[in-house]
């Protein structure tokens, strides 16, 4: 699970390029690439794969700014980037690490429980 976890997140982004992106917490439209933004297909895949934690952290804590010059979501501060959400120190790598740890723990516990109670 630890190795495949980031793949699920990326596949949900790549294979659903036309759906509207919605902010997880308020379900309002946001620009594609916004941290915590999900599509309905991506959200379903995230729930099925246990990656919902990543989306929740991205929606609430991950650093996310929108650059008016480049017209896209960026992950670093700058003079033309206005705040969307998040904390300055929590980037995508940190969110992935924080997400992988509980997901791995929960998956391991589920496997042990299943093995002990067939």
C-alpha positions in Angstrom: 0.0 0.0 0.0 2.8 2.4 0.8 4.4 2.1 -2.6 1.1 2.3 -4.6 -0.6 5.0 -2.6 0.8 8.0 -4.5 0.0 6.2 -7.8 -3.8 6.2 -6.9 -3.7 9.9 -6.3 -2.0 10.7 -9.6 -4.2 8.3 -11.6 -7.3 10.0 -10.3 -6.0 13.3 -11.5 -4.8 12.0 -14.9 -7.8 9.9 -15.9 -10.5 12.4 -15.0 -9.3 15.5 -17.0 -12.7 16.9 -17.9 -14.8 16.8 -14.8 -15.3 19.9 -12.6 -12.9 20.2 -9.7 -14.6 20.9 -6.4 -13.1 21.9 -3.0 -13.5 18.9 -0.7 -14.8 20.7 2.3 -17.3 23.1 0.7 -17.9 21.3 -2.6 -17.5 24.6 -4.5 -15.7 24.8 -7.9 -11.9 25.5 -7.7 -9.2 25.8 -10.3 -7.7 22.4 -11.5 -4.6 21.7 -9.5 -5.9 23.2 -6.2 -4.8 21.2 -3.2 -7.9 19.5 -1.7 -9.7 19.8 -5.0 -11.5 16.6 -6.1 -13.6 15.3 -8.9 -16.4 12.9 -8.2 -14.6 10.1 -9.9 -11.3 10.9 -8.1 -13.1 11.1 -4.8 -14.7 7.7 -5.3 -11.3 6.3 -6.2 -9.7 7.9 -3.2 -12.3 6.5 -0.9 -11.9 3.0 -2.4 -8.1 3.1 -2.2 -8.0 4.7 1.3 -6.4 7.9 0.1 -9.1 10.2 1.4 -6.7 11.4 4.1 -4.5 13.0 1.5 -7.5 14.9 0.0 -8.6 16.1 3.5 -5.1 17.3 4.4 -4.8 19.0 1.0 -8.1 20.8 1.5 -7.3 22.0 5.0 -3.6 22.4 5.6 -1.5 22.1 2.4 0.1 25.2 1.0 -1.8 26.4 -2.1 -1.6 29.7 -3.9 -2.9 30.9 -7.3 -0.5 32.8 -9.6 -2.4 35.5 -11.5 0.5 35.8 -14.0 0.9 32.1 -14.8 -2.9 31.5 -14.3 -2.4 28.3 -12.4 -2.1 26.9 -8.9 1.4 27.0 -7.5 3.1 25.4 -4.5 5.5 28.2 -3.6 5.0 31.8 -2.4 5.6 34.7 -4.7 4.6 38.3 -5.3 1.9 37.4 -7.9 0.6 34.4 -5.9 -2.5 34.9 -3.8 -3.4 32.5 -1.0 -6.0 29.9 -1.6 -5.5 27.8 1.6 -3.0 26.1 3.8 0.2 26.6 5.8 3.5 27.8 4.4 5.5 24.7 5.5 3.1 21.9 4.4 3.9 21.1 0.8 2.7 18.1 -1.4 5.6 15.9 -0.2 4.8 16.5 3.5 1.1 15.8 2.9 1.9 12.5 1.1 4.2 11.4 4.0 1.6 12.3 6.6 -1.1 10.5 4.5 0.9 7.4 3.9 1.7 6.7 7.5 -1.9 6.3 8.8 -3.0 4.6 5.6 -0.3 2.0 6.0 -1.1 1.6 9.7 -4.8 1.1 9.1 -4.1 -1.3 6.2 -1.7 -3.3 8.4 -4.3 -3.5 11.2 -7.0 -4.6 8.8 -4.7 -7.4 7.4 -3.8 -8.6 10.9 -7.5 -8.6 12.0 -8.4 -10.5 8.8 -5.7 -13.1 9.4 -6.8 -13.6 13.0 -10.5 -13.9 12.1 -10.8 -15.7 8.8 
